[in-house]
Amino acid sequence: MSQELYFNIITFDLPDKPITFYLSKEKIGNAQKLYKTKFPTNIEDLFPGIKRRKS
């Protein structure tokens, strides 16, 4: 059986307190884009109209 496996290692220290991540519909500075496939299935409930927006 042939498989294509990927192993990504990103080292980091666990934070001492929770980190807040912010999302925006507008481009802000050096913000990074997210792929729509990475959105949760209920993204339309969180951000109405986001699936209609073309970026």
C-alpha positions as CSV (number, residue, x, y, z in Angstrom):
1,M,0.0,0.0,0.0
2,S,1.5,3.4,-1.1
3,Q,1.0,6.4,1.2
4,E,2.1,10.0,1.0
5,L,2.8,11.1,4.5
6,Y,4.0,14.6,5.7
7,F,5.5,15.4,9.0
8,N,5.6,19.1,10.0
9,I,7.5,20.2,13.1
10,I,7.1,23.7,14.5
11,T,8.8,24.1,17.9
12,F,7.3,26.6,20.3
13,D,7.0,27.2,24.0
14,L,3.5,26.7,25.4
15,P,2.0,30.1,26.5
16,D,1.5,30.8,30.2
17,K,-1.9,32.4,29.5
18,P,-4.4,32.1,26.6
19,I,-3.7,33.9,23.4
20,T,-6.4,35.8,21.5
21,F,-6.4,35.5,17.7
22,Y,-8.2,38.2,15.7
23,L,-10.0,37.8,12.3
24,S,-10.8,40.7,10.0
25,K,-12.5,41.1,6.6
26,E,-10.1,43.9,5.7
27,K,-6.4,43.6,5.1
28,I,-4.4,44.8,8.1
29,G,-0.7,45.4,7.9
30,N,1.2,42.1,7.8
31,A,-1.8,39.9,8.6
32,Q,-1.9,36.5,7.0
33,K,-4.7,35.1,4.8
34,L,-6.4,31.9,5.8
35,Y,-7.5,29.3,3.3
36,K,-11.3,28.7,3.4
37,T,-10.7,25.0,3.8
38,K,-9.3,25.8,7.2
39,F,-12.5,27.5,8.4
40,P,-14.8,25.7,10.8
41,T,-17.9,24.3,9.3
42,N,-20.0,26.9,11.1
43,I,-18.0,29.9,9.7
44,E,-21.1,31.4,8.2
45,D,-22.7,31.6,11.7
46,L,-19.6,33.4,13.0
47,F,-19.1,35.7,10.1
48,P,-22.3,36.1,8.0
49,G,-21.6,36.5,4.3
50,I,-18.0,35.4,4.5
51,K,-18.5,32.5,2.0
52,R,-19.8,34.9,-0.6
53,R,-16.8,37.2,-0.4
54,K,-14.2,36.6,-3.1
55,S,-10.6,37.4,-2.0
